[in-house]
Amino acid sequence: MANYRILTIDKAGKLGRHRSFVCDNDDDAIVWANQSLDDAAVELWSGARFVARLEPRDQVLGLNCASRPIH
């Protein structure tokens, strides 16, 4: 088991909140971090080792969506 943390990166490139967790390996940690994505990118770290940067789903897909009522 390894310790990981995700750091939220806002649209201005500033660090936001962070969250620590434990996973068996990098692949599992990336899956876990992907599940926590919202509207901000995150960086995944294991100690001082950078693992991955994950972009919000709407940016990855090139979507520009907003919720609105359906009539």
Secondary structure, DSSP 8 states (H G I E B T S, - for coil): -EEEEEEEE-TTS-EEEEEEEEESSHHHHHHHHHHT--SSEEEEEETTEEEEEE--HHHHTT---------
